[in-house]
Amino acid sequence: MTTDTEIKLKGMKALTEAMGPLEAERFVALILREPFDYTKWQRDLWGDASVEEISRAAMAHRRASRAAPRKPLRPARTR
């Protein structure tokens, strides 16, 4: 079973990779600042889309993100 800490780490990694570190931190701050009903948000987010439609969209997004160059998480250090 995955621990709470592992889930938080995986979540922050996913957010950071998808949004960059600044926007990921901003997202977390927004979630903490405002009342947030995750279940309602998910219903509104996907609407009447089927599992197959969501899966196709996710696979298309993954293919597109693999083709695009990734931004480094932090600048390279020079000595």
mmCIF file of the N, C-alpha and C atoms, coordinates in Angstrom:
data_MODEL
# 
_entry.id   MODEL 
# 
loop_
_atom_site.group_PDB 
_atom_site.id 
_atom_site.type_symbol 
_atom_site.label_atom_id 
_atom_site.label_alt_id 
_atom_site.label_comp_id 
_atom_site.label_asym_id 
_atom_site.label_entity_id 
_atom_site.label_seq_id 
_atom_site.pdbx_PDB_ins_code 
_atom_site.Cartn_x 
_atom_site.Cartn_y 
_atom_site.Cartn_z 
_atom_site.occupancy 
_atom_site.B_iso_or_equiv 
_atom_site.pdbx_formal_charge 
_atom_site.auth_seq_id 
_atom_site.auth_comp_id 
_atom_site.auth_asym_id 
_atom_site.auth_atom_id 
_atom_site.pdbx_PDB_model_num 
ATOM 1   N N  . MET A 1 1  ? 0.844   -1.180 0.000   1.00 0.00 ? 1  MET A N  1 
ATOM 2   C CA . MET A 1 1  ? 0.000   0.000  0.000   1.00 0.00 ? 1  MET A CA 1 
ATOM 3   C C  . MET A 1 1  ? 0.890   1.245  0.000   1.00 0.00 ? 1  MET A C  1 
ATOM 4   N N  . THR A 1 2  ? 0.521   2.211  -0.782  1.00 0.00 ? 2  THR A N  1 
ATOM 5   C CA . THR A 1 2  ? 1.275   3.456  -0.880  1.00 0.00 ? 2  THR A CA 1 
ATOM 6   C C  . THR A 1 2  ? 1.008   4.327  0.347   1.00 0.00 ? 2  THR A C  1 
ATOM 7   N N  . THR A 1 3  ? 2.059   4.901  0.912   1.00 0.00 ? 3  THR A N  1 
ATOM 8   C CA . THR A 1 3  ? 1.901   5.770  2.081   1.00 0.00 ? 3  THR A CA 1 
ATOM 9   C C  . THR A 1 3  ? 1.431   7.154  1.655   1.00 0.00 ? 3  THR A C  1 
ATOM 10  N N  . ASP A 1 4  ? 0.929   7.918  2.611   1.00 0.00 ? 4  ASP A N  1 
ATOM 11  C CA . ASP A 1 4  ? 0.501   9.290  2.332   1.00 0.00 ? 4  ASP A CA 1 
ATOM 12  C C  . ASP A 1 4  ? 1.666   10.126 1.803   1.00 0.00 ? 4  ASP A C  1 
ATOM 13  N N  . THR A 1 5  ? 2.836   9.936  2.382   1.00 0.00 ? 5  THR A N  1 
ATOM 14  C CA . THR A 1 5  ? 4.011   10.690 1.943   1.00 0.00 ? 5  THR A CA 1 
ATOM 15  C C  . THR A 1 5  ? 4.358   10.366 0.502   1.00 0.00 ? 5  THR A C  1 
ATOM 16  N N  . GLU A 1 6  ? 4.301   9.082  0.142   1.00 0.00 ? 6  GLU A N  1 
ATOM 17  C CA . GLU A 1 6  ? 4.594   8.693  -1.246  1.00 0.00 ? 6  GLU A CA 1 
ATOM 18  C C  . GLU A 1 6  ? 3.589   9.294  -2.223  1.00 0.00 ? 6  GLU A C  1 
ATOM 19  N N  . ILE A 1 7  ? 2.320   9.317  -1.827  1.00 0.00 ? 7  ILE A N  1 
ATOM 20  C CA . ILE A 1 7  ? 1.290   9.913  -2.681  1.00 0.00 ? 7  ILE A CA 1 
ATOM 21  C C  . ILE A 1 7  ? 1.552   11.403 -2.876  1.00 0.00 ? 7  ILE A C  1 
ATOM 22  N N  . LYS A 1 8  ? 1.906   12.095 -1.790  1.00 0.00 ? 8  LYS A N  1 
ATOM 23  C CA . LYS A 1 8  ? 2.192   13.537 -1.899  1.00 0.00 ? 8  LYS A CA 1 
ATOM 24  C C  . LYS A 1 8  ? 3.399   13.785 -2.796  1.00 0.00 ? 8  LYS A C  1 
ATOM 25  N N  . LEU A 1 9  ? 4.437   12.974 -2.645  1.00 0.00 ? 9  LEU A N  1 
ATOM 26  C CA . LEU A 1 9  ? 5.627   13.140 -3.480  1.00 0.00 ? 9  LEU A CA 1 
ATOM 27  C C  . LEU A 1 9  ? 5.322   12.889 -4.951  1.00 0.00 ? 9  LEU A C  1 
ATOM 28  N N  . LYS A 1 10 ? 4.578   11.820 -5.238  1.00 0.00 ? 10 LYS A N  1 
ATOM 29  C CA . LYS A 1 10 ? 4.207   11.527 -6.625  1.00 0.00 ? 10 LYS A CA 1 
ATOM 30  C C  . LYS A 1 10 ? 3.331   12.635 -7.203  1.00 0.00 ? 10 LYS A C  1 
ATOM 31  N N  . GLY A 1 11 ? 2.414   13.144 -6.396  1.00 0.00 ? 11 GLY A N  1 
ATOM 32  C CA . GLY A 1 11 ? 1.536   14.226 -6.849  1.00 0.00 ? 11 GLY A CA 1 
ATOM 33  C C  . GLY A 1 11 ? 2.306   15.487 -7.178  1.00 0.00 ? 11 GLY A C  1 
ATOM 34  N N  . MET A 1 12 ? 3.228   15.871 -6.297  1.00 0.00 ? 12 MET A N  1 
ATOM 35  C CA . MET A 1 12 ? 4.029   17.073 -6.560  1.00 0.00 ? 12 MET A CA 1 
ATOM 36  C C  . MET A 1 12 ? 4.927   16.871 -7.778  1.00 0.00 ? 12 MET A C  1 
ATOM 37  N N  . LYS A 1 13 ? 5.464   15.669 -7.952  1.00 0.00 ? 13 LYS A N  1 
ATOM 38  C CA . LYS A 1 13 ? 6.294   15.394 -9.122  1.00 0.00 ? 13 LYS A CA 1 
ATOM 39  C C  . LYS A 1 13 ? 5.460   15.527 -10.395 1.00 0.00 ? 13 LYS A C  1 
ATOM 40  N N  . ALA A 1 14 ? 4.249   14.963 -10.380 1.00 0.00 ? 14 ALA A N  1 
ATOM 41  C CA . ALA A 1 14 ? 3.373   15.048 -11.554 1.00 0.00 ? 14 ALA A CA 1 
ATOM 42  C C  . ALA A 1 14 ? 3.006   16.496 -11.855 1.00 0.00 ? 14 ALA A C  1 
ATOM 43  N N  . LEU A 1 15 ? 2.652   17.251 -10.817 1.00 0.00 ? 15 LEU A N  1 
ATOM 44  C CA . LEU A 1 15 ? 2.309   18.663 -11.020 1.00 0.00 ? 15 LEU A CA 1 
ATOM 45  C C  . LEU A 1 15 ? 3.495   19.446 -11.557 1.00 0.00 ? 15 LEU A C  1 
ATOM 46  N N  . THR A 1 16 ? 4.658   19.227 -10.971 1.00 0.00 ? 16 THR A N  1 
ATOM 47  C CA . THR A 1 16 ? 5.857   19.954 -11.381 1.00 0.00 ? 16 THR A CA 1 
ATOM 48  C C  . THR A 1 16 ? 6.228   19.634 -12.821 1.00 0.00 ? 16 THR A C  1 
ATOM 49  N N  . GLU A 1 17 ? 6.140   18.367 -13.194 1.00 0.00 ? 17 GLU A N  1 
ATOM 50  C CA . GLU A 1 17 ? 6.468   17.989 -14.566 1.00 0.00 ? 17 GLU A CA 1 
ATOM 51  C C  . GLU A 1 17 ? 5.465   18.556 -15.559 1.00 0.00 ? 17 GLU A C  1 
ATOM 52  N N  . ALA A 1 18 ? 4.196   18.605 -15.166 1.00 0.00 ? 18 ALA A N  1 
ATOM 53  C CA . ALA A 1 18 ? 3.153   19.086 -16.071 1.00 0.00 ? 18 ALA A CA 1 
ATOM 54  C C  . ALA A 1 18 ? 3.092   20.605 -16.150 1.00 0.00 ? 18 ALA A C  1 
ATOM 55  N N  . MET A 1 19 ? 3.371   21.297 -15.027 1.00 0.00 ? 19 MET A N  1 
ATOM 56  C CA . MET A 1 19 ? 3.143   22.728 -14.957 1.00 0.00 ? 19 MET A CA 1 
ATOM 57  C C  . MET A 1 19 ? 4.398   23.556 -14.732 1.00 0.00 ? 19 MET A C  1 
ATOM 58  N N  . GLY A 1 20 ? 5.461   22.916 -14.316 1.00 0.00 ? 20 GLY A N  1 
ATOM 59  C CA . GLY A 1 20 ? 6.641   23.659 -13.900 1.00 0.00 ? 20 GLY A CA 1 
ATOM 60  C C  . GLY A 1 20 ? 6.547   23.936 -12.419 1.00 0.00 ? 20 GLY A C  1 
ATOM 61  N N  . PRO A 1 21 ? 7.677   24.199 -11.768 1.00 0.00 ? 21 PRO A N  1 
ATOM 62  C CA . PRO A 1 21 ? 7.673   24.321 -10.307 1.00 0.00 ? 21 PRO A CA 1 
ATOM 63  C C  . PRO A 1 21 ? 6.870   25.504 -9.769  1.00 0.00 ? 21 PRO A C  1 
ATOM 64  N N  . LEU A 1 22 ? 6.917   26.644 -10.431 1.00 0.00 ? 22 LEU A N  1 
ATOM 65  C CA . LEU A 1 22 ? 6.199   27.805 -9.911  1.00 0.00 ? 22 LEU A CA 1 
ATOM 66  C C  . LEU A 1 22 ? 4.690   27.634 -10.005 1.00 0.00 ? 22 LEU A C  1 
ATOM 67  N N  . GLU A 1 23 ? 4.204   27.181 -11.152 1.00 0.00 ? 23 GLU A N  1 
ATOM 68  C CA . GLU A 1 23 ? 2.768   26.994 -11.296 1.00 0.00 ? 23 GLU A CA 1 
ATOM 69  C C  . GLU A 1 23 ? 2.258   25.847 -10.432 1.00 0.00 ? 23 GLU A C  1 
ATOM 70  N N  . ALA A 1 24 ? 3.075   24.821 -10.208 1.00 0.00 ? 24 ALA A N  1 
ATOM 71  C CA . ALA A 1 24 ? 2.673   23.728 -9.321  1.00 0.00 ? 24 ALA A CA 1 
ATOM 72  C C  . ALA A 1 24 ? 2.484   24.248 -7.894  1.00 0.00 ? 24 ALA A C  1 
ATOM 73  N N  . GLU A 1 25 ? 3.412   25.049 -7.427  1.00 0.00 ? 25 GLU A N  1 
ATOM 74  C CA . GLU A 1 25 ? 3.289   25.636 -6.081  1.00 0.00 ? 25 GLU A CA 1 
ATOM 75  C C  . GLU A 1 25 ? 2.073   26.557 -6.006  1.00 0.00 ? 25 GLU A C  1 
ATOM 76  N N  . ARG A 1 26 ? 1.843   27.303 -7.055  1.00 0.00 ? 26 ARG A N  1 
ATOM 77  C CA . ARG A 1 26 ? 0.685   28.206 -7.099  1.00 0.00 ? 26 ARG A CA 1 
ATOM 78  C C  . ARG A 1 26 ? -0.610  27.403 -7.050  1.00 0.00 ? 26 ARG A C  1 
ATOM 79  N N  . PHE A 1 27 ? -0.667  26.273 -7.793  1.00 0.00 ? 27 PHE A N  1 
ATOM 80  C CA . PHE A 1 27 ? -1.835  25.403 -7.784  1.00 0.00 ? 27 PHE A CA 1 
ATOM 81  C C  . PHE A 1 27 ? -2.118  24.907 -6.371  1.00 0.00 ? 27 PHE A C  1 
ATOM 82  N N  . VAL A 1 28 ? -1.093  24.429 -5.692  1.00 0.00 ? 28 VAL A N  1 
ATOM 83  C CA . VAL A 1 28 ? -1.263  23.925 -4.328  1.00 0.00 ? 28 VAL A CA 1 
ATOM 84  C C  . VAL A 1 28 ? -1.769  25.042 -3.417  1.00 0.00 ? 28 VAL A C  1 
ATOM 85  N N  . ALA A 1 29 ? -1.199  26.224 -3.541  1.00 0.00 ? 29 ALA A N  1 
ATOM 86  C CA . ALA A 1 29 ? -1.639  27.360 -2.716  1.00 0.00 ? 29 ALA A CA 1 
ATOM 87  C C  . ALA A 1 29 ? -3.104  27.691 -2.979  1.00 0.00 ? 29 ALA A C  1 
ATOM 88  N N  . LEU A 1 30 ? -3.519  27.652 -4.239  1.00 0.00 ? 30 LEU A N  1 
ATOM 89  C CA . LEU A 1 30 ? -4.916  27.935 -4.574  1.00 0.00 ? 30 LEU A CA 1 
ATOM 90  C C  . LEU A 1 30 ? -5.855  26.895 -3.982  1.00 0.00 ? 30 LEU A C  1 
ATOM 91  N N  . ILE A 1 31 ? -5.461  25.639 -4.052  1.00 0.00 ? 31 ILE A N  1 
ATOM 92  C CA . ILE A 1 31 ? -6.288  24.563 -3.496  1.00 0.00 ? 31 ILE A CA 1 
ATOM 93  C C  . ILE A 1 31 ? -6.421  24.725 -1.983  1.00 0.00 ? 31 ILE A C  1 
ATOM 94  N N  . LEU A 1 32 ? -5.336  25.074 -1.320  1.00 0.00 ? 32 LEU A N  1 
ATOM 95  C CA . LEU A 1 32 ? -5.374  25.227 0.128   1.00 0.00 ? 32 LEU A CA 1 
ATOM 96  C C  . LEU A 1 32 ? -6.138  26.472 0.562   1.00 0.00 ? 32 LEU A C  1 
ATOM 97  N N  . ARG A 1 33 ? -6.101  27.492 -0.263  1.00 0.00 ? 33 ARG A N  1 
ATOM 98  C CA . ARG A 1 33 ? -6.713  28.776 0.098   1.00 0.00 ? 33 ARG A CA 1 
ATOM 99  C C  . ARG A 1 33 ? -8.225  28.763 -0.060  1.00 0.00 ? 33 ARG A C  1 
ATOM 100 N N  . GLU A 1 34 ? -8.732  28.076 -1.066  1.00 0.00 ? 34 GLU A N  1 
ATOM 101 C CA . GLU A 1 34 ? -10.158 28.118 -1.380  1.00 0.00 ? 34 GLU A CA 1 
ATOM 102 C C  . GLU A 1 34 ? -10.841 26.823 -0.975  1.00 0.00 ? 34 GLU A C  1 
ATOM 103 N N  . PRO A 1 35 ? -12.103 26.917 -0.544  1.00 0.00 ? 35 PRO A N  1 
ATOM 104 C CA . PRO A 1 35 ? -12.844 25.671 -0.304  1.00 0.00 ? 35 PRO A CA 1 
ATOM 105 C C  . PRO A 1 35 ? -12.887 24.882 -1.612  1.00 0.00 ? 35 PRO A C  1 
ATOM 106 N N  . PHE A 1 36 ? -12.672 23.583 -1.521  1.00 0.00 ? 36 PHE A N  1 
ATOM 107 C CA . PHE A 1 36 ? -12.519 22.803 -2.740  1.00 0.00 ? 36 PHE A CA 1 
ATOM 108 C C  . PHE A 1 36 ? -13.225 21.465 -2.597  1.00 0.00 ? 36 PHE A C  1 
ATOM 109 N N  . ASP A 1 37 ? -14.186 21.216 -3.477  1.00 0.00 ? 37 ASP A N  1 
ATOM 110 C CA . ASP A 1 37 ? -14.895 19.939 -3.503  1.00 0.00 ? 37 ASP A CA 1 
ATOM 111 C C  . ASP A 1 37 ? -14.352 19.144 -4.676  1.00 0.00 ? 37 ASP A C  1 
ATOM 112 N N  . TYR A 1 38 ? -13.429 18.225 -4.402  1.00 0.00 ? 38 TYR A N  1 
ATOM 113 C CA . TYR A 1 38 ? -12.752 17.472 -5.445  1.00 0.00 ? 38 TYR A CA 1 
ATOM 114 C C  . TYR A 1 38 ? -13.743 16.664 -6.289  1.00 0.00 ? 38 TYR A C  1 
ATOM 115 N N  . THR A 1 39 ? -14.733 16.058 -5.638  1.00 0.00 ? 39 THR A N  1 
ATOM 116 C CA . THR A 1 39 ? -15.696 15.232 -6.364  1.00 0.00 ? 39 THR A CA 1 
ATOM 117 C C  . THR A 1 39 ? -16.490 16.077 -7.353  1.00 0.00 ? 39 THR A C  1 
ATOM 118 N N  . LYS A 1 40 ? -16.953 17.236 -6.941  1.00 0.00 ? 40 LYS A N  1 
ATOM 119 C CA . LYS A 1 40 ? -17.694 18.128 -7.846  1.00 0.00 ? 40 LYS A CA 1 
ATOM 120 C C  . LYS A 1 40 ? -16.785 18.599 -8.980  1.00 0.00 ? 40 LYS A C  1 
ATOM 121 N N  . TRP A 1 41 ? -15.550 18.932 -8.645  1.00 0.00 ? 41 TRP A N  1 
ATOM 122 C CA . TRP A 1 41 ? -14.589 19.377 -9.665  1.00 0.00 ? 41 TRP A CA 1 
ATOM 123 C C  . TRP A 1 41 ? -14.394 18.295 -10.720 1.00 0.00 ? 41 TRP A C  1 
ATOM 124 N N  . GLN A 1 42 ? -14.226 17.043 -10.300 1.00 0.00 ? 42 GLN A N  1 
ATOM 125 C CA . GLN A 1 42 ? -14.055 15.941 -11.251 1.00 0.00 ? 42 GLN A CA 1 
ATOM 126 C C  . GLN A 1 42 ? -15.283 15.770 -12.133 1.00 0.00 ? 42 GLN A C  1 
ATOM 127 N N  . ARG A 1 43 ? -16.461 15.870 -11.540 1.00 0.00 ? 43 ARG A N  1 
ATOM 128 C CA . ARG A 1 43 ? -17.699 15.743 -12.335 1.00 0.00 ? 43 ARG A CA 1 
ATOM 129 C C  . ARG A 1 43 ? -17.778 16.853 -13.376 1.00 0.00 ? 43 ARG A C  1 
ATOM 130 N N  . ASP A 1 44 ? -17.459 18.076 -12.959 1.00 0.00 ? 44 ASP A N  1 
ATOM 131 C CA . ASP A 1 44 ? -17.503 19.218 -13.886 1.00 0.00 ? 44 ASP A CA 1 
ATOM 132 C C  . ASP A 1 44 ? -16.405 19.117 -14.935 1.00 0.00 ? 44 ASP A C  1 
ATOM 133 N N  . LEU A 1 45 ? -15.251 18.606 -14.549 1.00 0.00 ? 45 LEU A N  1 
ATOM 134 C CA . LEU A 1 45 ? -14.115 18.511 -15.445 1.00 0.00 ? 45 LEU A CA 1 
ATOM 135 C C  . LEU A 1 45 ? -14.394 17.569 -16.607 1.00 0.00 ? 45 LEU A C  1 
ATOM 136 N N  . TRP A 1 46 ? -14.921 16.396 -16.315 1.00 0.00 ? 46 TRP A N  1 
ATOM 137 C CA . TRP A 1 46 ? -15.115 15.382 -17.358 1.00 0.00 ? 46 TRP A CA 1 
ATOM 138 C C  . TRP A 1 46 ? -16.510 15.379 -17.943 1.00 0.00 ? 46 TRP A C  1 
ATOM 139 N N  . GLY A 1 47 ? -17.474 15.992 -17.268 1.00 0.00 ? 47 GLY A N  1 
ATOM 140 C CA . GLY A 1 47 ? -18.827 16.044 -17.810 1.00 0.00 ? 47 GLY A CA 1 
ATOM 141 C C  . GLY A 1 47 ? -19.359 14.663 -18.136 1.00 0.00 ? 47 GLY A C  1 
ATOM 142 N N  . ASP A 1 48 ? -19.862 14.511 -19.356 1.00 0.00 ? 48 ASP A N  1 
ATOM 143 C CA . ASP A 1 48 ? -20.450 13.239 -19.778 1.00 0.00 ? 48 ASP A CA 1 
ATOM 144 C C  . ASP A 1 48 ? -19.480 12.385 -20.581 1.00 0.00 ? 48 ASP A C  1 
ATOM 145 N N  . ALA A 1 49 ? -18.195 12.705 -20.538 1.00 0.00 ? 49 ALA A N  1 
ATOM 146 C CA . ALA A 1 49 ? -17.209 11.942 -21.316 1.00 0.00 ? 49 ALA A CA 1 
ATOM 147 C C  . ALA A 1 49 ? -17.133 10.506 -20.802 1.00 0.00 ? 49 ALA A C  1 
ATOM 148 N N  . SER A 1 50 ? -17.008 9.574  -21.749 1.00 0.00 ? 50 SER A N  1 
ATOM 149 C CA . SER A 1 50 ? -16.881 8.164  -21.375 1.00 0.00 ? 50 SER A CA 1 
ATOM 150 C C  . SER A 1 50 ? -15.438 7.872  -20.962 1.00 0.00 ? 50 SER A C  1 
ATOM 151 N N  . VAL A 1 51 ? -15.239 6.736  -20.344 1.00 0.00 ? 51 VAL A N  1 
ATOM 152 C CA . VAL A 1 51 ? -13.889 6.312  -19.964 1.00 0.00 ? 51 VAL A CA 1 
ATOM 153 C C  . VAL A 1 51 ? -13.011 6.217  -21.209 1.00 0.00 ? 51 VAL A C  1 
ATOM 154 N N  . GLU A 1 52 ? -13.573 5.704  -22.295 1.00 0.00 ? 52 GLU A N  1 
ATOM 155 C CA . GLU A 1 52 ? -12.815 5.568  -23.539 1.00 0.00 ? 52 GLU A CA 1 
ATOM 156 C C  . GLU A 1 52 ? -12.390 6.937  -24.079 1.00 0.00 ? 52 GLU A C  1 
ATOM 157 N N  . GLU A 1 53 ? -13.284 7.920  -24.016 1.00 0.00 ? 53 GLU A N  1 
ATOM 158 C CA . GLU A 1 53 ? -12.946 9.275  -24.490 1.00 0.00 ? 53 GLU A CA 1 
ATOM 159 C C  . GLU A 1 53 ? -11.842 9.899  -23.639 1.00 0.00 ? 53 GLU A C  1 
ATOM 160 N N  . ILE A 1 54 ? -11.950 9.730  -22.349 1.00 0.00 ? 54 ILE A N  1 
ATOM 161 C CA . ILE A 1 54 ? -10.928 10.274 -21.441 1.00 0.00 ? 54 ILE A CA 1 
ATOM 162 C C  . ILE A 1 54 ? -9.597  9.577  -21.698 1.00 0.00 ? 54 ILE A C  1 
ATOM 163 N N  . SER A 1 55 ? -9.637  8.261  -21.874 1.00 0.00 ? 55 SER A N  1 
ATOM 164 C CA . SER A 1 55 ? -8.414  7.507  -22.140 1.00 0.00 ? 55 SER A CA 1 
ATOM 165 C C  . SER A 1 55 ? -7.761  7.954  -23.444 1.00 0.00 ? 55 SER A C  1 
ATOM 166 N N  . ARG A 1 56 ? -8.551  8.118  -24.502 1.00 0.00 ? 56 ARG A N  1 
ATOM 167 C CA . ARG A 1 56 ? -7.996  8.575  -25.788 1.00 0.00 ? 56 ARG A CA 1 
ATOM 168 C C  . ARG A 1 56 ? -7.355  9.955  -25.645 1.00 0.00 ? 56 ARG A C  1 
ATOM 169 N N  . ALA A 1 57 ? -8.025  10.842 -24.920 1.00 0.00 ? 57 ALA A N  1 
ATOM 170 C CA . ALA A 1 57 ? -7.470  12.187 -24.717 1.00 0.00 ? 57 ALA A CA 1 
ATOM 171 C C  . ALA A 1 57 ? -6.164  12.120 -23.927 1.00 0.00 ? 57 ALA A C  1 
ATOM 172 N N  . ALA A 1 58 ? -6.110  11.268 -22.909 1.00 0.00 ? 58 ALA A N  1 
ATOM 173 C CA . ALA A 1 58 ? -4.898  11.123 -22.107 1.00 0.00 ? 58 ALA A CA 1 
ATOM 174 C C  . ALA A 1 58 ? -3.754  10.566 -22.948 1.00 0.00 ? 58 ALA A C  1 
ATOM 175 N N  . MET A 1 59 ? -4.050  9.577  -23.788 1.00 0.00 ? 59 MET A N  1 
ATOM 176 C CA . MET A 1 59 ? -3.001  8.994  -24.629 1.00 0.00 ? 59 MET A CA 1 
ATOM 177 C C  . MET A 1 59 ? -2.501  10.008 -25.659 1.00 0.00 ? 59 MET A C  1 
ATOM 178 N N  . ALA A 1 60 ? -3.405  10.795 -26.221 1.00 0.00 ? 60 ALA A N  1 
ATOM 179 C CA . ALA A 1 60 ? -2.994  11.825 -27.175 1.00 0.00 ? 60 ALA A CA 1 
ATOM 180 C C  . ALA A 1 60 ? -2.125  12.876 -26.493 1.00 0.00 ? 60 ALA A C  1 
ATOM 181 N N  . HIS A 1 61 ? -2.499  13.245 -25.279 1.00 0.00 ? 61 HIS A N  1 
ATOM 182 C CA . HIS A 1 61 ? -1.705  14.221 -24.523 1.00 0.00 ? 61 HIS A CA 1 
ATOM 183 C C  . HIS A 1 61 ? -0.317  13.666 -24.222 1.00 0.00 ? 61 HIS A C  1 
ATOM 184 N N  . ARG A 1 62 ? -0.261  12.404 -23.857 1.00 0.00 ? 62 ARG A N  1 
ATOM 185 C CA . ARG A 1 62 ? 1.038   11.786 -23.549 1.00 0.00 ? 62 ARG A CA 1 
ATOM 186 C C  . ARG A 1 62 ? 1.929   11.746 -24.785 1.00 0.00 ? 62 ARG A C  1 
ATOM 187 N N  . ARG A 1 63 ? 1.351   11.368 -25.931 1.00 0.00 ? 63 ARG A N  1 
ATOM 188 C CA . ARG A 1 63 ? 2.134   11.341 -27.173 1.00 0.00 ? 63 ARG A CA 1 
ATOM 189 C C  . ARG A 1 63 ? 2.654   12.739 -27.504 1.00 0.00 ? 63 ARG A C  1 
ATOM 190 N N  . ALA A 1 64 ? 1.808   13.740 -27.353 1.00 0.00 ? 64 ALA A N  1 
ATOM 191 C CA . ALA A 1 64 ? 2.210   15.115 -27.652 1.00 0.00 ? 64 ALA A CA 1 
ATOM 192 C C  . ALA A 1 64 ? 3.286   15.596 -26.684 1.00 0.00 ? 64 ALA A C  1 
ATOM 193 N N  . SER A 1 65 ? 3.171   15.221 -25.409 1.00 0.00 ? 65 SER A N  1 
ATOM 194 C CA . SER A 1 65 ? 4.157   15.687 -24.424 1.00 0.00 ? 65 SER A CA 1 
ATOM 195 C C  . SER A 1 65 ? 5.500   14.994 -24.609 1.00 0.00 ? 65 SER A C  1 
ATOM 196 N N  . ARG A 1 66 ? 5.492   13.781 -25.131 1.00 0.00 ? 66 ARG A N  1 
ATOM 197 C CA . ARG A 1 66 ? 6.756   13.086 -25.406 1.00 0.00 ? 66 ARG A CA 1 
ATOM 198 C C  . ARG A 1 66 ? 7.477   13.732 -26.581 1.00 0.00 ? 66 ARG A C  1 
ATOM 199 N N  . ALA A 1 67 ? 6.715   14.241 -27.529 1.00 0.00 ? 67 ALA A N  1 
ATOM 200 C CA . ALA A 1 67 ? 7.310   14.856 -28.718 1.00 0.00 ? 67 ALA A CA 1 
ATOM 201 C C  . ALA A 1 67 ? 7.884   16.236 -28.406 1.00 0.00 ? 67 ALA A C  1 
ATOM 202 N N  . ALA A 1 68 ? 7.290   16.911 -27.432 1.00 0.00 ? 68 ALA A N  1 
ATOM 203 C CA . ALA A 1 68 ? 7.727   18.271 -27.088 1.00 0.00 ? 68 ALA A CA 1 
ATOM 204 C C  . ALA A 1 68 ? 8.950   18.198 -26.171 1.00 0.00 ? 68 ALA A C  1 
ATOM 205 N N  . PRO A 1 69 ? 9.912   19.087 -26.371 1.00 0.00 ? 69 PRO A N  1 
ATOM 206 C CA . PRO A 1 69 ? 11.064  19.111 -25.463 1.00 0.00 ? 69 PRO A CA 1 
ATOM 207 C C  . PRO A 1 69 ? 10.624  19.521 -24.063 1.00 0.00 ? 69 PRO A C  1 
ATOM 208 N N  . ARG A 1 70 ? 11.222  18.916 -23.068 1.00 0.00 ? 70 ARG A N  1 
ATOM 209 C CA . ARG A 1 70 ? 10.877  19.222 -21.685 1.00 0.00 ? 70 ARG A CA 1 
ATOM 210 C C  . ARG A 1 70 ? 11.743  20.335 -21.137 1.00 0.00 ? 70 ARG A C  1 
ATOM 211 N N  . LYS A 1 71 ? 11.131  21.148 -20.292 1.00 0.00 ? 71 LYS A N  1 
ATOM 212 C CA . LYS A 1 71 ? 11.872  22.194 -19.604 1.00 0.00 ? 71 LYS A CA 1 
ATOM 213 C C  . LYS A 1 71 ? 12.597  21.579 -18.412 1.00 0.00 ? 71 LYS A C  1 
ATOM 214 N N  . PRO A 1 72 ? 13.830  21.980 -18.178 1.00 0.00 ? 72 PRO A N  1 
ATOM 215 C CA . PRO A 1 72 ? 14.503  21.476 -16.977 1.00 0.00 ? 72 PRO A CA 1 
ATOM 216 C C  . PRO A 1 72 ? 13.805  22.004 -15.730 1.00 0.00 ? 72 PRO A C  1 
ATOM 217 N N  . LEU A 1 73 ? 13.807  21.197 -14.672 1.00 0.00 ? 73 LEU A N  1 
ATOM 218 C CA . LEU A 1 73 ? 13.162  21.617 -13.438 1.00 0.00 ? 73 LEU A CA 1 
ATOM 219 C C  . LEU A 1 73 ? 13.901  22.752 -12.751 1.00 0.00 ? 73 LEU A C  1 
ATOM 220 N N  . ARG A 1 74 ? 15.215  22.752 -12.894 1.00 0.00 ? 74 ARG A N  1 
ATOM 221 C CA . ARG A 1 74 ? 16.012  23.857 -12.358 1.00 0.00 ? 74 ARG A CA 1 
ATOM 222 C C  . ARG A 1 74 ? 17.212  24.090 -13.278 1.00 0.00 ? 74 ARG A C  1 
ATOM 223 N N  . PRO A 1 75 ? 17.726  25.280 -13.262 1.00 0.00 ? 75 PRO A N  1 
ATOM 224 C CA . PRO A 1 75 ? 18.854  25.580 -14.147 1.00 0.00 ? 75 PRO A CA 1 
ATOM 225 C C  . PRO A 1 75 ? 20.059  24.686 -13.839 1.00 0.00 ? 75 PRO A C  1 
ATOM 226 N N  . ALA A 1 76 ? 20.804  24.361 -14.871 1.00 0.00 ? 76 ALA A N  1 
ATOM 227 C CA . ALA A 1 76 ? 22.023  23.573 -14.685 1.00 0.00 ? 76 ALA A CA 1 
ATOM 228 C C  . ALA A 1 76 ? 23.049  24.400 -13.921 1.00 0.00 ? 76 ALA A C  1 
ATOM 229 N N  . ARG A 1 77 ? 23.763  23.767 -13.041 1.00 0.00 ? 77 ARG A N  1 
ATOM 230 C CA . ARG A 1 77 ? 24.802  24.467 -12.265 1.00 0.00 ? 77 ARG A CA 1 
ATOM 231 C C  . ARG A 1 77 ? 26.094  24.460 -13.024 1.00 0.00 ? 77 ARG A C  1 
ATOM 232 N N  . THR A 1 78 ? 26.753  25.571 -13.003 1.00 0.00 ? 78 THR A N  1 
ATOM 233 C CA . THR A 1 78 ? 28.075  25.657 -13.613 1.00 0.00 ? 78 THR A CA 1 
ATOM 234 C C  . THR A 1 78 ? 29.088  25.943 -12.524 1.00 0.00 ? 78 THR A C  1 
ATOM 235 N N  . ARG A 1 79 ? 30.273  25.428 -12.732 1.00 0.00 ? 79 ARG A N  1 
ATOM 236 C CA . ARG A 1 79 ? 31.318  25.650 -11.706 1.00 0.00 ? 79 ARG A CA 1 
ATOM 237 C C  . ARG A 1 79 ? 32.369  26.571 -12.219 1.00 0.00 ? 79 ARG A C  1 
# 
